[in-house]
């Protein structure tokens, strides 16, 4: 007979534990799971459990796909310069 995973065994996370880990609400975890934007989990009775290995793999995949923002570093992405006001000289540029 196999034993069911428990909250305290360290190999599975409950929705509450995953929400605390990601600093989100529990309802946000349920929504993300429904939309397919959460690690694979399974129902155990009324609870949803996420295997820790799946959570860590999901986080690693998200970290690998994260790219730093370079917004504002190229001329095309800079905001337009403000027009000079009448009566005031524009600042000199070097």
N, C-alpha and C positions, 0 to 999 in steps of 0.2 A: 504494500500500500504506500502510495507517495504522499508526502505531506504538502499541504498548501503553503505557498510563500507567505511569510508574515512581514509586518512592517518593521520588525526589529532585526530581521536576519541580515540586513545590510546589502542584499543582492537585488532588492526591488524597492522602488520609491512609490509612495502613494501620491495622489494628486496634491495633497497638502504639502508633502515634502518637496515635490518638484516645484510647486509654486513658491515655496520659501527659498529654494535653491536659486530660482530665476528671478526672485523679487517681483513676482506677479501675483494676481489674485487667482484663486482656484477656478473661478468662472472663466478667466482668460485661458487657463490650461485646457478646460473642456472645449472652448471655442477653437483653440489651436488644434486640438486633437480632431475635432469634427472637420476642420478644413484641411487636414493632412499636413499641418505645419508643426507637428510635435513628434517626439520619438514614438516608435511602435510600442503599444501597451496592450494589455488584455484585461478583461473583466474577471474578477475573482469574487463571486457572489455579487454584492452590490458595489464593491469597490473596483476602481481601475488601478492597476499596478503597472509600473514601467520598469523593466529590467535595467539595472544600473549600467550594464554594458551597452544597452541600446541608447540610454541617455548620454553616456560619454561619447559614443560614436556619433550621435546626432550633433552634439556640441562641437566635436572635432571637425565634422564636415562643415558646420556653419563658420567656424573659425578659419578654416582653409579657404572658404569662399569669400571671406570678408576682405575687401580692398580699401585702403585709405582713400579719403576724399582728396582730390587735387583741385577742387573747385576754387576758382579765383587765382590760380597760378599762371594761367595763360591769358593773353589779351582778350580772346573771345569771351572768356567767362568773367571778366572784370566788369563791375557796374560802370555805366557811362559817367564821364566826368561832369561835374556840375557846371552849368554856364555861369560866367562871371556876372556879377550884379553891376548895374549901371552906377557910375559915380565912384566905384571902388576899383582900384587897379588890381589886376589878377596877380597872384603870387608868382614871383620869378622862379623859373625852373633852371636847374643846372644842367 
